[in-house]
């Protein structure tokens, strides 16, 4: 049996430290937390991560390449040319020198998790995907860390939607990313990819955490031609014998908001439905990728006589504020239908003209 150590998280300050078996009732004393409360019942409030020392006898294996229409290698990933150059350099560093960490931010559906899987494949690494909601318990955190400890090859851990992390998880990750330690327990080196659709929210939570990532990638908007290439490649990998004319590929791209995932969703319907207007109606697409919710937002702004804040606007149209600001507003601002002012959001003249037409 491998030897184990207890890395304990203080319930007061969330800092981690090594706790020996003989001192299980001295949590705050060992942690030296400034807010010491000797009356805490540690038996009813355990917060322990049992970390195994890194094994050296586990057989290495590569990430298996699944039969998927998604790109598997970096040269198959369409667009993001400058970002791919940065990733190529990062891959060389990891292969030739040491593991380093990668931070990816961009809109939902832009390919963050696909890129992470590609990087794992390029490195021949074991791939672990988690989101903060899966790491609420110490048991789950232990499971992930021990999966890294027990594997005798390189592991790539992707933490998606990182802006939803709580303080405890951030405090656990900071020393691991900085020194590969949790308390006095050495954590086997691994590659971490942290991804988010809300950079500002994560930055406010922990600028220090973001600074632990040596490579930072911001996914740029995809062009119409990039989207056309992506969905053609996706269809080819599906190997389905359905003829789609070029004009339909272009229509799909023009109505995808420049988001690969949206374009693929429309493509899948086009593979079984030949009528593009029917597909757009089913997807509630009204014009140039705008859907009923986009039009509702513009109509709401058009009815107002003064600027409105994003939070109030999202409530008026029945959206969560984060969804409005990350999913809807960027596209409407980019196309010039909404203007951001110091006092709030207003509809532009272009937005008013659009409403007259629909």
HELIX and SHEET records of a PDB file:
HELIX    1   1 UNK A   21  UNK A   23  5                                   3    
HELIX    2   2 UNK A   27  UNK A   31  1                                   5    
HELIX    3   3 UNK A   74  UNK A   76  5                                   3    
HELIX    4   4 UNK A   81  UNK A   96  1                                  16    
HELIX    5   5 UNK A  112  UNK A  123  1                                  12    
HELIX    6   6 UNK A  132  UNK A  135  5                                   4    
HELIX    7   7 UNK A  138  UNK A  150  1                                  13    
HELIX    8   8 UNK A  162  UNK A  164  5                                   3    
HELIX    9   9 UNK A  167  UNK A  179  1                                  13    
HELIX   10  10 UNK A  199  UNK A  205  1                                   7    
HELIX   11  11 UNK A  207  UNK A  210  1                                   4    
HELIX   12  12 UNK A  224  UNK A  238  1                                  15    
HELIX   13  13 UNK A  246  UNK A  254  1                                   9    
HELIX   14  14 UNK A  260  UNK A  270  1                                  11    
HELIX   15  15 UNK A  276  UNK A  282  1                                   7    
HELIX   16  16 UNK A  292  UNK A  303  1                                  12    
HELIX   17  17 UNK A  310  UNK A  316  1                                   7    
HELIX   18  18 UNK A  321  UNK A  323  1                                   3    
HELIX   19  19 UNK A  324  UNK A  328  3                                   5    
HELIX   20  20 UNK A  329  UNK A  334  1                                   6    
HELIX   21  21 UNK A  349  UNK A  357  1                                   9    
SHEET    1   A 3 UNK A  16  UNK A  19  0                                        
SHEET    2   A 3 UNK A   4  UNK A   9 -1                                        
SHEET    3   A 3 UNK A  48  UNK A  52 -1                                        
SHEET    1   B 5 UNK A 126  UNK A 131  0                                        
SHEET    2   B 5 UNK A 155  UNK A 160  1                                        
SHEET    3   B 5 UNK A 191  UNK A 196  1                                        
SHEET    4   B 5 UNK A 102  UNK A 105  1                                        
SHEET    5   B 5 UNK A 215  UNK A 218  1                                        
SHEET    1   C 2 UNK A 181  UNK A 182  0                                        
SHEET    2   C 2 UNK A 185  UNK A 186 -1                                        
SHEET    1   D 2 UNK A 285  UNK A 287  0                                        
SHEET    2   D 2 UNK A 290  UNK A 291 -1                                        
SHEET    1   E 2 UNK A 338  UNK A 341  0                                        
SHEET    2   E 2 UNK A 344  UNK A 347 -1                                        
END                                                                             
